[in-house]
Amino acid sequence: MPTSNDLLAAKSFLRNQLLQLGIGGSVVSRRATISVSSAVVSAGRNVHAMGIGNKISAGNESSEKCVRIYVVQKLPLSLLSPRDVIPETIDGVLTDVIEAEPAFAFTTQKKTAAKATTQNAIDCSQQRKQRQRPIIGGISSGHRDITAGTLGCFCRSTNVSDDPSAVFIISNNHVYANVNAALVGDPLYQPGPTDGGSLSDYFAKLHRFVPIKMGGTQANRVDAAIGSILPSIDHRAEICQIGAISGTIAAQEDMEIRKHGRTTGYTEGYIDDISYDALVGMDHNDSNVIALFENQLRIVSSSAQPIGLGGDSGAAVVHRTQNKVVGLYFAGPSSGTYGIANRIQDVINELEVVIP
């Protein structure tokens, strides 16, 4: 039985080769094709993510741990060149090739929605794309130059230059800092611009973000930013349909989770890979704009409903039965068949915050 170190070493060995080939082959822009010749030609540059989990055989999950190799399109061995065949074991560690779409860090599509005209007795989920005061986690918000993402949850800063009693809001870099392009102090809107947010909906300003290393050659741990709430804005320190948060908890494989996002609202799922390294598209208009994220959480839905869609970026991923934050949702394929979340401890460490 391989140890955790054996699994991580085997994953690292394969990642150093296969993800670099994927970058060269613009793997994030690829989709499965019915053309056999096209699929065979691109087979060697088909890997967009690596992870660790239980091996799946004939559709059934076994108890054997393996290194997972996520490809755009899985092909029978008979069609592959020997150089493109991924070995069944690496130094005694099993491998498993899994077909899945590449992921994008996504805000929502551009589409203007009507604003709420009244705030009396708002149902936070039904009105999640509209203006809400007091503000609450799990609803539409974003930098003035993006479309819309999700206000994740509330936090306090541990940075010595900040007021320790001040309350901040957490979301993604690509939601609050426009993928490194924003300036500290820029206005944040609630709701986000695509949901009708404008200058009159200015509720917070960008306070700090973790720069994302682009290009896929240097690894990132988080896509994260915090905003400082304007003095005139009231908040309710809870997440829509989830409630008040009581700290954080470390992720575990098969842990049941839930989230509330701007687009899909309340969804439930579980963590199916706790050591997920992936090439992630950072610009829907240019699939060559990518970043490598390592040691992420891959989450899938517990039902036929997507675990997340465009606009859910920034949502807090919370333990199913304990109101403790596990991760920060930031990416997934357009189908919503799975999502990717930063580990919350990495978010806390890199942003210098605490979630009470």
Protein Blocks (a to p, Z undefined) as FASTA:
>chain_A
ZZfklmmmmmmmmmmmmmmmmmmnommlpccdfblklmmmmmmmmcfbdcdddddeehia
cfbdcdddddfbdcdfklpcfklpccfbeghiacdddddddddddddddddddddfbfgh
iafklmmmbccddddehiacddfkbmbdcdfbdcddfbfkbcfkbccddddfklmnogoi
acehiacddddfknopafklocbdcfbdcdddehjlaccfbdcddddddfklccddddeh
kbpcehjadddehiacddddfklopaddddfbfbbccdddfbfklmkbccddehiacddd
fbfbdfbdehiaoiacddfkbccdfbdcfbdcfkopaccdddfklmmmmnopadZZ
